[in-house]
Amino acid sequence: METSVIVEKVDYFLIEEFEVEADDIAPDANLKETLDLDSLDYVDLVVAIEATFGVKLVGDDFVGVESFKDFYDLIERKVNI
């Protein structure tokens, strides 16, 4: 799956399901600060990723994920294994 498709799908569900303002989503923006997610929101995020891409993420997968770009890269690695 191409990076542009992953970015488009992730941004779509962040805007639609997590009510993130589209203008707040930028590759270098801090993911955690921008989304302001609590632990239950992270569970919802993992479920959304699994439903959208058919891959499972676990807590350790998020180590080192700070920006949206890091998040897109993580999903791309998981999808393209």
N, C-alpha and C positions, 0 to 999 in steps of 0.2 A: 504494500500500500504506500502510495506517495505521501510525502510530508505535507503537501498542501491539502490533501484530503483529510489527513489526521487533524491538522490545525482547524480546518473548517468544521469538522464534526465536533471536536472538543469545544470550540468557541460556541457552537450552536447550543449544545446542552448546558454549558455554563450560563449562557444568557437566558435560555428558556427555563431550565430547571433550578438553577441556583441564583437567578435574578441578578446576575452580574451585569453592570453597564458595559456595553460593547466598547466604549471609549477607555474603560479601565483595563482592558485586555491588551497587553503589549508583550512582545517576546522577552524583554528585559525586566518587566515588572515583577515584583516579588509575589509569588503565587499565594503564599499563606496570608500575607498582609492584605492583598487585594481581595481575596475570597472571604477572609475573616471566618474561616471554618472552625467549628468545634469538632470534637471527636465523632459525634454522630453524623455531622456533615461529611467527614472523611469517609465514613462507611457508605453514605449515599453516593459519594464520588466514585468509590471503588465499584459499587454496584452499577453505576452509570457507565463506567469504563467497560465493565464486563458485558453489559447488555449491548453496548455500541460496537465494541471491537472483538468480543469473544475471548478476552484475555483476563486473567486474574492478577490483581496487584496485591501485594502484602506490605506490611509496614516497612520492612527493610528496603523495599523498592523505592521508597520515598527519601531514603538517606541521600543527601546531596542534591535533592530537587529543591531549588530555591526560586527559580524563575519559571515563567510560562514556557520558555524555550526548553528548559530542563524537563518540564513535564511532557511537552510534545515529544522530545527525544526519548524519554522513558517509554512512552506508549509505542513509538515507532520501533524501538528495540524489541518490545514484547510482541508486537504484531508481526514483525518480520523475522521471527525466529524460525 
